[in-house]
Amino acid sequence: MLADRGYAPLPGTVVLERALSPIAAGPTALAPLGGRMIEPALWDSLTGMQEAKSVIERRVILPLAEPTLAERHGVAQPKAIVLFGPPGTGKTTFAKGIASRLKWPFVEIEPAALAGDGSERAAARLAEAVDRILGLPAAVVFVDEVEDLASVRSAERRVNPGVTNEFLRQIPRLRDVPYHLLVCATNWVSRLDPAFLRPGRFDYVLPVGPPDADARAAIWNRYVTDITDERIDVDILVQRTELFTPADIEFAAHKAAQLAFEREHFEGVHHRAMTDEFLAAIGETRPTLTSEMIETFRNDTNTFARS
């Protein structure tokens, strides 16, 4: 047919093609789902927590970002993962970071939002939401506090069994379509029904733990650089924040900036935050973590982690 229109083969020509990620959905498609595009720089801006970040990059992101290379080596693209760890350790941020790195829309399903409806209506709403998500060209689908849906004890679930069963029915649908990744997060992985975590449903169960000393130093250095040009003893900040999550460190850093601001305003002392302000802010910040929570996390990692 093309020859009839004057086209002819060009000797010596080689045509190469490369699979491209799908074009992100526009705001019109995302708005009804409460979805959004995440700032592309988020993943690169995640400092500290390097161990968790490296595992997520290698196991989750790279096979999805480079599908041709993954197929060449027989690496299956992940379809669903669980992130677990104590409150405030960055599970939600990592989920958004995955969307940022892949340049896929981020859509959140909130179990608590389904709890107020009756069983049939809540299950129908969940199915309708998944239908709309599957209509997107790509999506990172995030479910926080998934224990509200899949606790081993039904009394601990915030939704009724009909919604839980509907969610279990929807997971294979999400797994069956390309360019969709389900990310579930929980503070209490030991409370999840073991059948929920089986490999056929979730490819990886990944720990996101408290920041160690090196991670705390990286996080502190990031905030100190933004807040002050004074010489700060970061080592002592790291020592004093052993039970702090990244969110706790962020709060204390901003509090130190506020203290320095108020000092200059009320006392006329013209220098930016110093080590004393940071230590005072740490002293006024209640840590999220306890020694018991850290020990539980270590035990859970040994029992449930799958990477």
Disulfide bonds with the S-S distance in Angstrom:
none
